[in-house]
Every structure is written in C-alpha cells, then in structure tokens.
Amino acid sequence: MLSKKIKVSLIALAAVFSVQAYADTGFKVPVHYNVELVDGIEDYSGYSRFSRMIELGSGKHQVVLSFKDTFKDGKDTKLVQSVNPVVINIEDLKKDQVVTFKYKLPSSIDQAQRYAEQQKITLTDSNGRELNKSEASYFVLTSDRGFTLMRDYKAELTSLGRLYAPTDVPDAQRGITMTKYGTPTIRASSTGSNGSGPAQGLTMEPMSSSTSAMSTSAVGGGVVGSSVTYNELVNMYNSADDATKLKFVKYVMSH
C-alpha cells in the first residue's frame, strides 16, 4: 500500500516538473553572450546562468547582452569580446513563449573576432520561428569613446531615449542606422544624459577596430592584449575613483 502511494506521488511530482518544463516564459541567452541589463536592471535575479534562461512575465521587455568568451586555435587561446552590446526589444512576450536568437557560431579566434565586429543575429522563438519586427527587434549600441570597461548602458540608452525600464521610459527617440554588414546600430554620445560630462566607465582612446581581443597567458595568469595591454588596464583602474573601482570589481566578478 505504501509503495502505491509513493508511486502515485512520484507520478504527480513528475507531472508537475513536466508542466514547469514547458511553462517557461522569457529569453534564452545564446552561448558566448553575457547579460548586462534586463528591463534596466543590472544583476537581474531572474537569470539562471546554469540554464541561460531569463525568466520574464508577459508583455514588453528589453535585454542587453554582450559577446564575450575565450576561443582556441590549437594551443593559442584568446579572450574575444565585442566593444558594443546588443540591445533586444521584445514588444509583447506571450505566456509560455521563449525568445532567443541564432547566429553563426564562431569555431576559431579569427571567426570570433569577425563576428564580434558584425554581430548579425536573427531573433526567433524557441521553436526556431523567425520573429518579425512587430514582435521583437534589436540594434547594436555603439559609442564614440572607443573601448570602455564598465560602460553605463543604462545611462547611454536613457540619453538616447531607448531605455525600457517599467518606471522610467523617456519619450524621445533616436534613429537607427545600418552598418556595412547590414546590422542595425545606434551611437551613444560621450556625454551623459544631461550633457554635463562623460558617462562613467574606464575608457581608452578610440581604436580602429571595434573588437577587443585579449590573449590569456597560462604563465602567471597575466593578460596580454593585442588591443588592450594588462598595464593599460591597471592604469585605467588606478586612475578611477572609488565608486568606479567598485563597479570594476563587480564587473570582473560577474564576467
């Protein structure tokens, strides 16, 4: 009798898990991407790095992602990241709908560097159906400040009138242009939303390439940058104020 009760309980529990497995609503983060903002929120509590799933409710949402990962060519290993994030606007997420995107996955350092510059993606649902612009759209948020650690994406989007945060949605809109790769993009100003000074962040001089590629050395755990050197990063850190240094530590820990 007891075994029957246990069996029934296990079946019921399995049914609950089955329903939960198919009841996800949110955004599935593709590999090689990191979450920067969800509806204007950093360190969004509804994101699971294990499943790469951002849990969201029905309705409008905005997700900001950055391309960053290590890639190998034989014995050579490099950390490749895009200077600019992808901003995805979901117009009306439906219950039990999962939005994601597909792109040509890089299989080498060279491919990763080229992709980081282009970032051409196709928004889909979890079944692979391509979404039209009335359902979801994206753009790459560029900056005129060159490579910058800890860019304040929220401030940049706010200054452009492109931030979606349920309690703070500006009315102004700034136009989208297309890159030579056919990628929609918006350029943020080096001044803050009030035009009084530069947005926060650790900044380097603008580079000719929009890709930052860093080589990771197994000896001493150092970082040798083809575009950004270890000493330059240290100098950037040392020149920052305490608040920016704290943000830098949080950025490193979260990435």
Secondary structure, 3 states (H helix, E strand, C coil): CHHHHHHHHHHHHHHHHHHHHCCCCEEECCCCEEEEEECCECCCCCEECCCCEEECCCEEEEEEEEEEEEEEECCEEEEEEECCCEEEEEEEECCCCEEEEECCCCCCHHHHHHHHHHCCCEEEECCCCECCCCCEEEEEEEECCCCEECCCHHHHHHHHCCCCCCCCCCCCCCCCEECCCCCEEEEECCECCCCCCECCCEECCCCCCCEEEEEECCCCCCEEECCCCHHHHHHHHHCCCHHHHHHHHHHHHHC
